[in-house]
Amino acid sequence: MNKLVTWSQIEAQQQFLELLKAVHKNPQLITDEQGKVIAAVVEIETFQKFIDGNQPEKKPSLADAFATLHQICAEENYTLETTPRIDRPHPFLSSY
């Protein structure tokens, strides 16, 4: 398991190259004057896993639902029967 290493903000600024080199071994935490963690420096792979894990899940669209329905109908050799379209009078157009 990785051991978290803590640097004060001043140490991190003064020894920035050492901090970056240490990231390959363990995550590095940076604290403010009160000892509160204000930043974490990690390898890019760790950061990418974090980003990938926090992406919102894509909600299926209506088009996706229809594509799935179309695929199911094709697999089961099913056709959807619809009634033929019948034009009906339009009250706004009939007055012209």
DSSP file (Angstrom, degrees, kcal/mol; ACC not computed):
  #  RESIDUE AA STRUCTURE BP1 BP2  ACC     N-H-->O    O-->H-N    N-H-->O    O-->H-N    TCO  KAPPA ALPHA  PHI   PSI    X-CA   Y-CA   Z-CA
    1    1 A M              0   0    0      0, 0.0     2,-0.2     0, 0.0     0, 0.0   0.000 360.0 360.0 360.0 142.8    0.0    0.0    0.0
    2    2 A N        -     0   0    0      1,-0.1     2,-0.5    24,-0.0    24,-0.1  -0.471 360.0-138.0 -73.1 138.5    1.2    3.5   -0.8
    3    3 A K        -     0   0    0     -2,-0.2     2,-0.4    22,-0.2    -1,-0.1  -0.848  18.2-127.9 -96.3 128.5    2.3    5.6    2.1
    4    4 A L        -     0   0    0     -2,-0.5     2,-0.4    22,-0.1    24,-0.2  -0.612  21.0-155.0 -77.5 131.2    1.1    9.2    1.9
    5    5 A V  E     -a   28   0A   0     22,-1.9    24,-4.1    -2,-0.4     2,-0.4  -0.897   6.4-147.5-108.2 136.5    4.0   11.8    2.3
    6    6 A T  E     -a   29   0A   0     -2,-0.4     2,-0.4    22,-0.2    24,-0.2  -0.880  14.8-177.7-111.0 134.4    3.2   15.2    3.6
    7    7 A W  E     -a   30   0A   0     22,-3.2    24,-2.8    -2,-0.4     2,-0.1  -0.961  26.8-122.9-123.2 142.7    5.0   18.4    2.6
    8    8 A S  E  >  -a   31   0A   0     -2,-0.4     4,-2.8    22,-0.2     5,-0.2  -0.476  33.7-109.4 -74.7 160.5    4.4   21.9    4.0
    9    9 A Q  H  > S+     0   0    0     22,-1.7     4,-1.9     1,-0.2     5,-0.1   0.891 120.9  49.5 -58.9 -40.0    3.5   24.4    1.3
   10   10 A I  H  > S+     0   0    0      2,-0.2     4,-2.6     1,-0.2    -1,-0.2   0.918 111.0  48.8 -66.5 -44.3    6.9   26.1    1.8
   11   11 A E  H  > S+     0   0    0      1,-0.2     4,-2.7     2,-0.2    -2,-0.2   0.917 110.1  52.4 -60.3 -43.1    8.8   22.8    1.6
   12   12 A A  H  < S+     0   0    0     -4,-2.8    -1,-0.2     1,-0.2    -2,-0.2   0.886 111.9  45.7 -62.4 -39.0    6.9   21.9   -1.6
   13   13 A Q  H >< S+     0   0    0     -4,-1.9     3,-0.8    -5,-0.2    -1,-0.2   0.920 116.6  44.1 -69.0 -43.3    7.9   25.2   -3.2
   14   14 A Q  H 3< S+     0   0    0     -4,-2.6    -2,-0.2     1,-0.2    -1,-0.2   0.832 125.4  32.3 -71.9 -32.2   11.5   25.0   -2.1
   15   15 A Q  T 3X S+     0   0    0     -4,-2.7     4,-2.4    -5,-0.2    -1,-0.2  -0.247  74.0 141.2-120.5  43.5   11.9   21.4   -3.1
   16   16 A F  H <> S+     0   0    0     -3,-0.8     4,-2.4     1,-0.2     5,-0.2   0.880  71.6  50.7 -57.8 -44.2    9.6   21.1   -6.0
   17   17 A L  H  > S+     0   0    0      1,-0.2     4,-2.1     2,-0.2    -1,-0.2   0.893 111.0  49.1 -63.1 -39.3   11.8   18.9   -8.1
   18   18 A E  H  > S+     0   0    0      2,-0.2     4,-2.3     1,-0.2    -1,-0.2   0.893 109.3  53.1 -65.8 -39.1   12.2   16.4   -5.2
   19   19 A L  H  X S+     0   0    0     -4,-2.4     4,-1.1     1,-0.2    -2,-0.2   0.931 109.4  48.5 -60.1 -46.2    8.5   16.4   -4.7
   20   20 A L  H  < S+     0   0    0     -4,-2.4     4,-0.5     1,-0.2     3,-0.3   0.885 111.7  49.2 -63.6 -38.8    7.9   15.6   -8.4
   21   21 A K  H >< S+     0   0    0     -4,-2.1     3,-1.1     1,-0.2     4,-0.3   0.880 107.5  55.3 -66.8 -37.0   10.4   12.7   -8.2
   22   22 A A  H >X S+     0   0    0     -4,-2.3     4,-2.2     1,-0.2     3,-1.6   0.730  89.8  76.2 -69.0 -22.3    8.8   11.4   -5.0
   23   23 A V  T 3< S+     0   0    0     -4,-1.1    20,-0.4    -3,-0.3    -1,-0.2   0.820  85.3  63.4 -59.2 -31.4    5.4   11.1   -6.8
   24   24 A H  T <4 S+     0   0    0     -3,-1.1    -1,-0.3    -4,-0.5    -2,-0.2   0.741 111.3  37.1 -67.0 -21.9    6.7    8.0   -8.6
   25   25 A K  T <4 S-     0   0    0     -3,-1.6    -2,-0.2     1,-0.4    -1,-0.2   0.874 132.1 -11.1 -93.9 -46.9    7.0    6.2   -5.2
   26   26 A N  S  < S-     0   0    0     -4,-2.2    -1,-0.4   -24,-0.1   -22,-0.1  -0.978  77.5 -86.8-150.5 155.6    4.0    7.5   -3.3
   27   27 A P        -     0   0    0      0, 0.0   -22,-1.9     0, 0.0     2,-0.5  -0.400  44.1-140.3 -61.7 146.9    1.3   10.2   -3.5
   28   28 A Q  E     -aB   5  41A   0     13,-2.7    13,-3.4   -24,-0.2     2,-0.4  -0.949  10.5-156.2-117.1 130.2    2.5   13.5   -2.0
   29   29 A L  E     -aB   6  40A   0    -24,-4.1   -22,-3.2    -2,-0.5     2,-0.4  -0.838   3.1-153.4-105.5 142.9    0.3   15.8    0.1
   30   30 A I  E     -aB   7  39A   0      9,-2.7     8,-3.1    -2,-0.4     9,-1.5  -0.964  13.3-164.8-117.2 131.7    0.8   19.5    0.6
   31   31 A T  E     -aB   8  37A   0    -24,-2.8   -22,-1.7    -2,-0.4     6,-0.2  -0.784  13.4-128.5-115.1 157.1   -0.4   21.3    3.7
   32   32 A D    >   -     0   0    0      4,-2.2     3,-1.7    -2,-0.3    -1,-0.1  -0.171  49.3 -78.0 -87.2-170.1   -0.9   24.9    4.6
   33   33 A E  T 3  S+     0   0    0      1,-0.3    -1,-0.0     2,-0.1   -25,-0.0   0.765 132.0  52.5 -63.7 -26.2    0.4   26.6    7.7
   34   34 A Q  T 3  S-     0   0    0      2,-0.1    -1,-0.3     1,-0.0     3,-0.1   0.430 119.9-107.2 -89.2   0.0   -2.3   25.1    9.9
   35   35 A G  S <  S+     0   0    0     -3,-1.7     2,-0.4     1,-0.3    -2,-0.1   0.543  71.6 144.5  86.7   6.9   -1.5   21.6    8.7
   36   36 A K        -     0   0    0      1,-0.1    -4,-2.2     2,-0.0    -1,-0.3  -0.655  57.0-114.0 -81.9 132.1   -4.6   21.3    6.6
   37   37 A V  E     +B   31   0A   0     -2,-0.4    -6,-0.3    -6,-0.2     3,-0.1  -0.495  41.2 168.1 -67.9 125.5   -4.1   19.3    3.4
   38   38 A I  E     +     0   0A   0     -8,-3.1     2,-0.3     1,-0.3    -7,-0.2   0.546  60.7  11.8-114.8 -14.2   -4.6   21.7    0.4
   39   39 A A  E     -B   30   0A   0     -9,-1.5    -9,-2.7     2,-0.0     2,-0.4  -0.991  54.0-150.4-159.3 157.8   -3.3   19.6   -2.5
   40   40 A A  E     -B   29   0A   0     -2,-0.3     2,-0.6   -11,-0.2   -11,-0.2  -1.000   9.7-155.7-132.8 134.8   -2.3   16.2   -3.5
   41   41 A V  E     +B   28   0A   0    -13,-3.4   -13,-2.7    -2,-0.4     2,-0.3  -0.953  25.8 163.7-112.7 121.2    0.3   15.4   -6.1
   42   42 A V        -     0   0    0     -2,-0.6   -18,-0.1   -15,-0.2   -19,-0.1  -0.851  43.3 -83.2-131.9 164.8   -0.1   11.9   -7.8
   43   43 A E     >  -     0   0    0    -20,-0.4     4,-2.1    -2,-0.3     3,-0.3  -0.311  43.8-113.2 -63.8 154.5    1.1   10.1  -10.9
   44   44 A I  H  > S+     0   0    0      1,-0.2     4,-2.8     2,-0.2     5,-0.2   0.838 115.8  58.1 -61.8 -33.9   -0.8   10.8  -14.0
   45   45 A E  H  > S+     0   0    0      2,-0.2     4,-2.1     1,-0.2    -1,-0.2   0.911 107.3  47.3 -63.5 -41.6   -2.1    7.2  -14.1
   46   46 A T  H  > S+     0   0    0     -3,-0.3     4,-1.9     2,-0.2    -2,-0.2   0.916 113.2  48.6 -63.8 -43.7   -3.7    7.6  -10.7
   47   47 A F  H  X S+     0   0    0     -4,-2.1     4,-2.6     1,-0.2    -2,-0.2   0.907 109.7  51.9 -63.5 -42.1   -5.2   10.9  -11.6
   48   48 A Q  H  X S+     0   0    0     -4,-2.8     4,-3.0     1,-0.2    -1,-0.2   0.893 108.1  51.6 -63.9 -39.6   -6.6    9.5  -14.9
   49   49 A K  H  X S+     0   0    0     -4,-2.1     4,-2.1     2,-0.2    -1,-0.2   0.899 110.3  50.1 -61.9 -39.4   -8.2    6.6  -13.0
   50   50 A F  H  X S+     0   0    0     -4,-1.9     4,-0.8     2,-0.2    -2,-0.2   0.933 112.6  45.8 -63.3 -46.5   -9.8    9.1  -10.7
   51   51 A I  H >< S+     0   0    0     -4,-2.6     3,-0.9     1,-0.2     4,-0.2   0.932 113.0  49.9 -63.0 -46.0  -11.1   11.2  -13.6
   52   52 A D  H >< S+     0   0    0     -4,-3.0     3,-0.9     1,-0.2    -1,-0.2   0.868 110.2  50.9 -61.9 -36.5  -12.4    8.1  -15.4
   53   53 A G  H 3< S+     0   0    0     -4,-2.1    -1,-0.2     1,-0.2    -2,-0.2   0.642 109.4  51.3 -76.0 -14.4  -14.2    6.9  -12.3
   54   54 A N  T << S+     0   0    0     -3,-0.9    -1,-0.2    -4,-0.8    -2,-0.2   0.228  78.1 117.8-109.5  13.7  -15.9   10.2  -11.7
   55   55 A Q  S <  S-     0   0    0     -3,-0.9     2,-0.1    -4,-0.2     3,-0.1  -0.630  72.7-110.1 -78.3 136.2  -17.4   10.7  -15.2
   56   56 A P        -     0   0    0      0, 0.0     2,-0.2     0, 0.0    -1,-0.1  -0.393  36.9-106.2 -64.8 142.4  -21.2   10.9  -15.1
   57   57 A E        -     0   0    0      1,-0.1     2,-0.5    -2,-0.1    -3,-0.0  -0.468  34.4-112.4 -70.1 138.2  -22.8    7.9  -16.7
   58   58 A K        -     0   0    0     -2,-0.2    -1,-0.1    -3,-0.1     3,-0.0  -0.583  28.1-138.2 -73.5 123.6  -24.3    8.5  -20.1
   59   59 A K        -     0   0    0     -2,-0.5     2,-0.1     1,-0.1    -1,-0.0  -0.654  26.7-107.5 -80.8 136.1  -28.0    8.3  -19.9
   60   60 A P        -     0   0    0      0, 0.0     2,-0.1     0, 0.0    -1,-0.1  -0.385  35.4-136.9 -65.3 139.4  -29.5    6.5  -22.9
   61   61 A S     >  -     0   0    0      1,-0.1     4,-1.9    -2,-0.1     5,-0.1  -0.349  24.8-103.7 -87.9 172.7  -31.3    8.8  -25.3
   62   62 A L  H  > S+     0   0    0      1,-0.2     4,-2.4     2,-0.2     5,-0.2   0.873 124.6  56.0 -63.0 -37.3  -34.7    8.2  -27.0
   63   63 A A  H  > S+     0   0    0      1,-0.2     4,-2.3     2,-0.2    -1,-0.2   0.893 105.5  51.5 -62.5 -39.1  -32.7    7.4  -30.2
   64   64 A D  H  > S+     0   0    0      2,-0.2     4,-2.3     1,-0.2    -2,-0.2   0.904 109.2  50.7 -62.6 -41.1  -30.8    4.7  -28.3
   65   65 A A  H  X S+     0   0    0     -4,-1.9     4,-2.4     1,-0.2    -2,-0.2   0.912 111.4  47.1 -64.0 -42.8  -34.1    3.2  -27.1
   66   66 A F  H  X S+     0   0    0     -4,-2.4     4,-2.8     2,-0.2    -1,-0.2   0.879 110.5  52.8 -67.1 -36.5  -35.5    3.1  -30.6
   67   67 A A  H  X S+     0   0    0     -4,-2.3     4,-2.2     2,-0.2    -2,-0.2   0.909 110.8  47.5 -63.9 -41.2  -32.3    1.6  -31.9
   68   68 A T  H  X S+     0   0    0     -4,-2.3     4,-2.5     2,-0.2    -2,-0.2   0.920 112.5  49.0 -64.3 -44.2  -32.5   -1.1  -29.3
   69   69 A L  H  X S+     0   0    0     -4,-2.4     4,-2.6     1,-0.2    -2,-0.2   0.911 110.7  50.6 -61.1 -43.2  -36.2   -1.7  -30.1
   70   70 A H  H  X S+     0   0    0     -4,-2.8     4,-2.2     1,-0.2    -1,-0.2   0.906 110.5  49.6 -61.3 -41.8  -35.3   -1.9  -33.8
   71   71 A Q  H  X S+     0   0    0     -4,-2.2     4,-2.5     2,-0.2    -2,-0.2   0.918 111.0  48.8 -64.3 -43.8  -32.5   -4.4  -33.1
   72   72 A I  H  X S+     0   0    0     -4,-2.5     4,-2.1     1,-0.2    -2,-0.2   0.923 111.4  49.6 -62.2 -44.5  -34.9   -6.6  -31.0
   73   73 A C  H  <>S+     0   0    0     -4,-2.6     5,-3.0     1,-0.2     4,-0.3   0.898 111.9  48.6 -62.3 -39.8  -37.6   -6.5  -33.7
   74   74 A A  H ><5S+     0   0    0     -4,-2.2     3,-0.9     3,-0.2    -2,-0.2   0.911 111.1  49.9 -66.9 -41.7  -35.0   -7.5  -36.3
   75   75 A E  H 3<5S+     0   0    0     -4,-2.5    -1,-0.2     1,-0.2    -2,-0.2   0.854 116.6  41.2 -65.0 -34.9  -33.6  -10.4  -34.2
   76   76 A E  T 3<5S-     0   0    0     -4,-2.1    -1,-0.2    -5,-0.2    -2,-0.2   0.316 109.1-121.7 -97.0   8.2  -37.1  -11.8  -33.6
   77   77 A N  T < 5 +     0   0    0     -3,-0.9     2,-0.4    -4,-0.3    -3,-0.2   0.916  60.5 153.0  52.8  47.3  -38.3  -11.2  -37.1
   78   78 A Y      < -     0   0    0     -5,-3.0     2,-0.4    -6,-0.2    -1,-0.2  -0.887  30.6-162.2-111.5 136.1  -41.1   -9.0  -35.8
   79   79 A T        -     0   0    0     -2,-0.4     2,-0.7    -3,-0.1    -5,-0.0  -0.954  19.7-128.5-117.4 140.1  -42.7   -6.1  -37.7
   80   80 A L        -     0   0    0     -2,-0.4     2,-0.4     1,-0.0    -2,-0.0  -0.752  22.5-144.0 -88.2 117.9  -44.7   -3.5  -36.1
   81   81 A E        -     0   0    0     -2,-0.7     2,-0.3     0, 0.0    -1,-0.0  -0.687  20.6-175.7 -86.1 130.5  -48.1   -3.1  -37.8
   82   82 A T        -     0   0    0     -2,-0.4     3,-0.1     3,-0.0    -2,-0.0  -0.912  28.0-110.8-123.2 152.0  -49.4    0.4  -38.0
   83   83 A T        -     0   0    0     -2,-0.3     3,-0.1     1,-0.1     0, 0.0  -0.527  44.7 -97.4 -77.4 147.9  -52.7    1.7  -39.3
   84   84 A P        -     0   0    0      0, 0.0     2,-0.2     0, 0.0    -1,-0.1  -0.320  44.5-101.3 -65.1 150.3  -52.6    3.6  -42.5
   85   85 A R        -     0   0    0     -3,-0.1     2,-0.5     1,-0.0    -3,-0.0  -0.502  34.6-162.9 -74.9 136.9  -52.6    7.4  -42.2
   86   86 A I        -     0   0    0     -2,-0.2     2,-0.2    -3,-0.1    -3,-0.0  -0.984  15.8-132.6-122.7 123.5  -55.8    9.2  -42.8
   87   87 A D        -     0   0    0     -2,-0.5     3,-0.0     3,-0.0     0, 0.0  -0.521  25.9-166.2 -72.3 139.7  -55.9   12.9  -43.4
   88   88 A R        -     0   0    0     -2,-0.2    -1,-0.0     1,-0.0    -2,-0.0  -0.881  30.8 -83.1-124.8 159.0  -58.5   14.7  -41.4
   89   89 A P        -     0   0    0      0, 0.0     3,-0.1     0, 0.0    -1,-0.0  -0.293  34.7-144.7 -63.7 142.9  -59.8   18.2  -41.8
   90   90 A H     >  -     0   0    0      1,-0.1     4,-2.2    -3,-0.0     3,-0.3  -0.947   4.4-149.2-109.9 118.3  -57.8   21.0  -40.2
   91   91 A P  T  4 S+     0   0    0      0, 0.0     4,-0.5     0, 0.0    -1,-0.1   0.809  95.1  47.4 -61.6 -30.5  -60.1   23.7  -38.8
   92   92 A F  T  4 S+     0   0    0      1,-0.2     3,-0.2     2,-0.2     4,-0.1   0.843 115.3  43.9 -80.0 -32.6  -57.6   26.5  -39.4
   93   93 A L  T >4 S+     0   0    0     -3,-0.3     3,-1.2     1,-0.2    -1,-0.2   0.775 103.5  64.1 -82.9 -25.1  -56.8   25.5  -43.0
   94   94 A S  T 3< S+     0   0    0     -4,-2.2    -1,-0.2     1,-0.2    -2,-0.2   0.703  91.9  65.3 -72.6 -18.2  -60.3   24.8  -44.1
   95   95 A S  T 3         0   0    0     -4,-0.5    -1,-0.2    -3,-0.2    -2,-0.1   0.612 360.0 360.0 -79.7 -10.0  -61.3   28.5  -43.5
   96   96 A Y    <         0   0    0     -3,-1.2    -1,-0.2    -4,-0.1    -2,-0.2   0.441 360.0 360.0 -96.7 360.0  -59.0   29.7  -46.3
